[in-house]
Amino acid sequence: MKKTTMLRKILSEKKLLVSAGAHDALSARVIAKAGFEVVFLSGFGFEASLLGKPDVGLLSMSEVVNHARNIAMSVDIPVLADAEAGYGGFSNIQRTVREFERAGVAGIFIEDQAHPVMCGSLKKFKKIIPTDEMVTKLKCALTSREDPDFMICARTDADIVSIDEQIIRCNAYAEAGADMVTALPYTIEEFQALVKGVKAPLWVYLSSELPITPKDLEEAGVRGLVVYATECAFVATKAMMDLMIELRNKGTVTETMTKYQAGGFFEFFNFIGLPDTQEWEQRWLEGKV
């Protein structure tokens, strides 16, 4: 089954699908190995991982697509990728959609921010385009896809205006044909308003900083996809910092390695697929193909 078809099938079968954001192929593999059915590719994580910079629209479309391609190839489950605001005009949007499709990504989401696109949490730095302009961009993206199962999703950053404006825009984008839509609510009351007001499948973000759980969202009536987009990057960075502080201050790594129950070379080799690679090589060496 194509990963695009797989993603649609999973979403149609689940009331609420929970996943996490990957910033590279290794974190995507962790998410997949943990048993999650979808990987979310975080623009925040990409800029941190590839550039060591904040999420302020520094990466080009080609850089993001190449990174997404490696991630998509590293896992057997579908990935949904951040495509910023489409990376330009209508010809750029067409190319963006087709490049992500050819990279093996199962779907993308496009935001209604003006360039440069900022992290959704940087409210005072964000600017949004008019609703009708975003609708036209979405229609262009939908027309551009070659695989009808490739998902085109839309995000509004109208949290800089109000929850009511977010709901209006989500409905407009759904009417334009977006497969899923999302806004940026921050309280359970805003999530409830989103559920009540938006007549379309949702994907939504959660954060360790919000006192809300996926169960809370399910009880609030959220249906679709919920993602913790940045937590893998945060935890990985903290673990590496702990390791480096121990090494710098004590000249050892044992305490941190023990704390995180980190294995050695061969345990890690096994996790990233060495046995499969060895088996493949041996089959061809022995002619057992």
N, C-alpha and C positions, 0 to 999 in steps of 0.2 A: 504494500500500500504506500502511495506517495505520502510524504510527510505533511503536505498541505491537506490532503484528504484525511489523514490521521488526526490532525489538529481539529478540523471541523467535526469529526466523529466524536472525539473526546469531549469537546465543548457541548455537543448536542446531548451527550449521555450524562453529564455531570450537572448538578444544580449549582455547585460552587467548586471550582477547581483552584487549588492553592499551589503556588510555586514561588520561586525565588529568582533574583537577578544574577546572571553570570557576568563577570568582567573579562574572562578569558576561557580558553578551552579546558584548563584544569578545573576551574570552578564549575563549569558546565558539566564536566564529568562527575564531580562531586554531587551535584544536584540530581543528575540522572541515576547515579549509583544509589542514592538515598531513596529512590523509588518514585520520584516525582515524574509526572507525565509530560510536562512542558518546561522548557527553559526560556526565561525572559532575558533578553540581551539589553543591558542597561547602558544608556548613553553616558550617564554619570560614571559608571564603572569603566567604560571604554576610555574616556578621557584620562581618568586616573591611572589606568593600566598602561595605556600606550604612550602617554605624554607625561604622566606625573603632574598633571595640571587639573584645575577645577573645571567643572562642566559649564563652560561659557561659549560653546560653539566653535572650538578650535579645529576639530577634525574635519577632513574632507570626506565626501561621499565614498571615494575609492578606498581610503584608509579604513573606514567603518565596514564597508562591504568585504574587504579582504580579511579583516579580523572576524567578521561574522561567518565567512566561508569556513575558516579553520574551526570555529566553534561548532558549526553545523555538522562538519565532517567527524567531529570527535564524539558525537553522541548519536544514539539511535532513536531519539525522541525529537519531536518538532520544536523549533525555536521561533520565537516572536521577537522581532528586532525593532529598536528605536531608529527611525529614519528622520529624526529631527523635524524640520519643516519642509522636507522634500528636496533640499539643497539647491533651490533656485526657481527658475521659471518653468513653464509648462514642458518644454523639451527636457529640462533637467529632471522633472518629476517622472516623465516617461522612462528616462534612462535609469533613474533611481529604482523604480519598481522592477524593471527587467533585470538589472544587475543583482538585486537582492534575490529575485526568483532564481536566477542562474547560479547563485551562491549556495542554493539548497536551503534557504530560509523559508519557513512555512507562512510567514506573514510579517507585516510591518505596521507601525503606527506613525501617523503624521500629526504634527501639532499646529495649532493656529497662532503660533508666535511669529513675530517679525524677526528677521535676521539682525544680529546673531542670536541664536537660540540659547537661552539660559536654562539652567537647572530649574525645575518646577518650584523648588523651595525658595528661590531667590526672587521673591515677589516684587520687591521694590525696583528690580532691574529689568523686569519683563515688560514687553510691549506685545500687543496682540493685533492681528489684522482684522478687517471687517468680516462679518459672518459670511456675506455673499462671496467674498474673495476666497475664503477657505472652502466653501461649497464647490466653487469652480475647480479648485486644486484637487479636491477629493474626486470629482467626476473625471478629471484628467487621469488621476492615478488608477481609478477603477477601469477606465477604458484602456489603459496601458498594459494591464496584466495579460499575460499569455495563458496562464493556468487559471481557470475560473475558480479553483479551490484556494488559490493564494489569497490570504486574508489582508484586506486593507482596513485598518482601524484608525480612529480619529481621537485626538485628545484636545480638550480645550484648556487653555491657561487663563480663562476668565475668572479665576479665583481672585484676580486683582480687581475685579468689579463686584461680583456678588454671586451667591449660590443660584439665585434666580437666573442670572445671565448665563451661568454655566449650563443650567437645565435647558434654556432656550437654544443654546448653541449645540448641545448634545443632540437634541431632537432634530435640529436642522441638518446636522451631519449624518444622522441615521436616515433621514428622509432622502438625503443625497445618495445613499447606498452603502455607507460605512458598515462593515460587518460587526464591529463592536465600537463602543464609544466610552470615553471616560472624562471625568472632571477631576478636580483636586479638593475634595472635601476634607475637613480637618476634625470634625466632631461627629458623634453618632447621629446627632440631629440632622447634620448636613448630609450624611449618608442616607438617612431615611428620606429626606427631601428628594435626593437624587433618585432613589428607587421609585418613589411615588410619582415624580415628575417626568422621568425619562422612559420613553416607550421603545426600548431597544436593549439588546444584550450589552452588559457592562463588563469592563475590566477595571479594577481599582487597585490603588496602591495602599499598602499598610507600612508602618514604620515602627521600629522599637520605641520611638518617642511618643507614639500615640497609645493611649490606654484602651485600645480596641483590638479584639481578636477576630480571626476568621469566623469563629462561632457567633460572635456578636453580629457580624455582617450578615451571616446566613439568617439569623433570627430577625434581622432588620429587613430581610427580603432581597438581599443582593443575590443576583444570579449571574454566573459568568466566570470570570477569572480574577483572582486576587493575588497580588505579588508583593513580596518583600524585595524591593529592587536593589537595595544597596547593602544589605546586612552582610552578605558574604565578603564583600570587599572590606567592610569595617572590621570584621572579626579576623580575617586573614592578616590585615595590616597590624592589628593589635598583637596577634600572636608573634609575628615577625619582630615587632618592636620589643616585646618581652624577651625574645631570644637574643637580640642584639644587645639589650641592656645587661643581661646576665653575662654575655661574653665579654663585653667591654669592662664591666665592673668586677667580675669574679674570675674571668678567664676560663669559664666553663659553659656548657650548654645543657648539662644533665637535668637541672631543675626544671627548665622550661620544657624540654623534651618529655620528661616524666609527667609534668602537669597536663600537657596536651595529649598524652598517650600516643606520641608520634613513634612510628615504627622505623625500621632501618631501610637500607637500600632495597632489599628484595621485597619487603612488604609494599614499598612504594612502587617498585617495578611491576609487581602483580596488579596493583590498583590501576596503573595506567596502561595495562594490556600487554605486558611482556610475554606471558604464556601464549596468548593468541598469535603474537608475532612469531614466536619460536615454532609453534605448531605449523603455521603457514609455510615458513622456510623449510621445515623438515619434510613436509608433504611433497614439496617440489624437488628437494634433494633426492628423495627416495622414489620419485615417480608415482606417488600415490594420489594422482589427481584425475 
